[in-house]
């Protein structure tokens, strides 16, 4: 049976190859695409997790496995499911709400 990729779960994702200022290497990433899309398509939309916490409005600080990191919403991207590895953890409700609010704010059309 195919893996079920769940929204707001964190998976290891291979982001190589990259160019320029894109985040590199295999790293934890949060799947932000809705579960319906994740079931139907061969791709998922992800936000990479970084251990570099910056005070940018589009960086969402999170705590996972007793470590502090940030979700880099400026690095949102669509990747093929073949780049997705094992599940790492799940965002807390608080972190899920903070991420959702940041994405809504980023994509507001005026």
C-alpha positions as a Markdown table, in Angstrom:
| # | Residue | x | y | z |
|---|---|---|---|---|
| 1 | Unk | 0.0 | 0.0 | 0.0 |
| 2 | Unk | 1.3 | 3.5 | -0.9 |
| 3 | Unk | 2.4 | 5.8 | 1.9 |
| 4 | Unk | -0.3 | 8.3 | 3.1 |
| 5 | Unk | 1.3 | 11.7 | 3.3 |
| 6 | Unk | -0.5 | 13.8 | 5.9 |
| 7 | Unk | -0.8 | 17.5 | 6.0 |
| 8 | Unk | 1.3 | 19.1 | 8.9 |
| 9 | Unk | 3.4 | 15.9 | 9.3 |
| 10 | Unk | 7.2 | 16.3 | 9.1 |
| 11 | Unk | 9.0 | 13.9 | 6.7 |
| 12 | Unk | 12.6 | 13.6 | 5.6 |
| 13 | Unk | 12.9 | 15.1 | 2.1 |
| 14 | Unk | 15.7 | 15.1 | -0.4 |
| 15 | Unk | 15.9 | 18.6 | -1.8 |
| 16 | Unk | 18.9 | 18.0 | -4.1 |
| 17 | Unk | 19.7 | 19.2 | -6.7 |
| 18 | Unk | 19.4 | 22.9 | -5.8 |
| 19 | Unk | 20.5 | 26.2 | -7.2 |
| 20 | Unk | 21.5 | 29.5 | -5.7 |
| 21 | Unk | 19.8 | 30.3 | -2.4 |
| 22 | Unk | 17.6 | 27.2 | -2.2 |
| 23 | Unk | 17.8 | 25.0 | 0.9 |
| 24 | Unk | 20.0 | 22.1 | 0.3 |
| 25 | Unk | 20.5 | 18.4 | 1.4 |
| 26 | Unk | 18.0 | 16.0 | 2.9 |
| 27 | Unk | 16.2 | 17.7 | 5.8 |
| 28 | Unk | 12.9 | 17.5 | 7.7 |
| 29 | Unk | 10.1 | 19.3 | 5.8 |
| 30 | Unk | 6.4 | 19.8 | 6.7 |
| 31 | Unk | 3.8 | 18.8 | 4.2 |
| 32 | Unk | 1.4 | 21.7 | 3.8 |
| 33 | Unk | -0.6 | 20.4 | 0.8 |
| 34 | Unk | -4.1 | 19.2 | 1.7 |
| 35 | Unk | -4.6 | 15.4 | 2.3 |
| 36 | Unk | -6.9 | 15.2 | -0.8 |
| 37 | Unk | -4.1 | 16.5 | -3.0 |
| 38 | Unk | -1.6 | 14.2 | -1.3 |
| 39 | Unk | -3.8 | 11.2 | -2.1 |
| 40 | Unk | -4.4 | 12.1 | -5.8 |
| 41 | Unk | -1.1 | 13.7 | -7.0 |
| 42 | Unk | 2.4 | 12.4 | -7.4 |
| 43 | Unk | 3.7 | 15.6 | -5.7 |
| 44 | Unk | 3.4 | 17.3 | -2.3 |
| 45 | Unk | 3.9 | 20.9 | -1.2 |
| 46 | Unk | 6.5 | 21.3 | 1.6 |
| 47 | Unk | 8.0 | 23.9 | 3.8 |
| 48 | Unk | 11.6 | 23.0 | 4.9 |
| 49 | Unk | 12.7 | 23.0 | 8.5 |
| 50 | Unk | 16.0 | 24.7 | 9.4 |
| 51 | Unk | 18.0 | 24.8 | 12.6 |
| 52 | Unk | 18.9 | 28.4 | 11.8 |
| 53 | Unk | 16.2 | 30.5 | 13.6 |
| 54 | Unk | 16.0 | 34.0 | 12.1 |
| 55 | Unk | 13.6 | 36.8 | 13.1 |
| 56 | Unk | 11.9 | 37.0 | 9.7 |
| 57 | Unk | 8.1 | 37.3 | 9.5 |
| 58 | Unk | 8.1 | 34.3 | 7.2 |
| 59 | Unk | 10.1 | 32.0 | 9.6 |
| 60 | Unk | 7.9 | 30.1 | 12.0 |
| 61 | Unk | 9.8 | 29.0 | 15.2 |
| 62 | Unk | 9.1 | 25.4 | 16.2 |
| 63 | Unk | 10.3 | 22.9 | 18.8 |
| 64 | Unk | 10.7 | 19.3 | 17.7 |
| 65 | Unk | 12.4 | 16.4 | 19.5 |
| 66 | Unk | 13.6 | 18.9 | 22.2 |
| 67 | Unk | 15.4 | 21.0 | 19.5 |
| 68 | Unk | 14.5 | 24.5 | 18.4 |
| 69 | Unk | 14.2 | 25.3 | 14.7 |
| 70 | Unk | 12.2 | 27.2 | 12.2 |
| 71 | Unk | 9.9 | 26.5 | 9.3 |
| 72 | Unk | 11.3 | 28.6 | 6.3 |
| 73 | Unk | 8.1 | 29.6 | 4.5 |
| 74 | Unk | 10.1 | 31.6 | 2.0 |
| 75 | Unk | 11.4 | 28.2 | 0.7 |
| 76 | Unk | 7.9 | 26.6 | 0.1 |
| 77 | Unk | 8.1 | 24.2 | -2.9 |
| 78 | Unk | 6.4 | 21.3 | -4.6 |
| 79 | Unk | 8.4 | 18.1 | -4.8 |
| 80 | Unk | 7.8 | 14.6 | -6.3 |
| 81 | Unk | 6.8 | 12.0 | -3.7 |
| 82 | Unk | 9.9 | 10.0 | -4.6 |
| 83 | Unk | 11.9 | 12.7 | -2.8 |
| 84 | Unk | 10.0 | 12.1 | 0.5 |
| 85 | Unk | 11.5 | 9.6 | 3.0 |
| 86 | Unk | 10.3 | 8.4 | 6.3 |
| 87 | Unk | 8.1 | 10.4 | 8.7 |
| 88 | Unk | 10.0 | 12.4 | 11.3 |
| 89 | Unk | 7.3 | 13.7 | 13.6 |
| 90 | Unk | 4.1 | 15.8 | 13.5 |
| 91 | Unk | 3.7 | 19.5 | 14.2 |
| 92 | Unk | 2.0 | 20.4 | 17.5 |
| 93 | Unk | -1.4 | 22.2 | 17.3 |
| 94 | Unk | 0.3 | 25.5 | 18.3 |
| 95 | Unk | 2.9 | 25.2 | 15.6 |
| 96 | Unk | 0.3 | 24.1 | 13.0 |
| 97 | Unk | -1.7 | 27.2 | 13.8 |
| 98 | Unk | 1.3 | 29.5 | 13.6 |
| 99 | Unk | 2.4 | 27.9 | 10.2 |
| 100 | Unk | -1.2 | 28.2 | 8.8 |
| 101 | Unk | -1.4 | 31.9 | 9.9 |
| 102 | Unk | 1.9 | 32.7 | 8.3 |
| 103 | Unk | 1.0 | 31.1 | 5.0 |
| 104 | Unk | -2.4 | 32.8 | 4.9 |
| 105 | Unk | -0.6 | 36.2 | 5.6 |
| 106 | Unk | 2.0 | 35.5 | 2.9 |
| 107 | Unk | -0.5 | 34.7 | 0.2 |
| 108 | Unk | -3.1 | 37.3 | 0.9 |
| 109 | Unk | -4.1 | 39.1 | -2.2 |
| 110 | Unk | -4.9 | 42.7 | -1.9 |
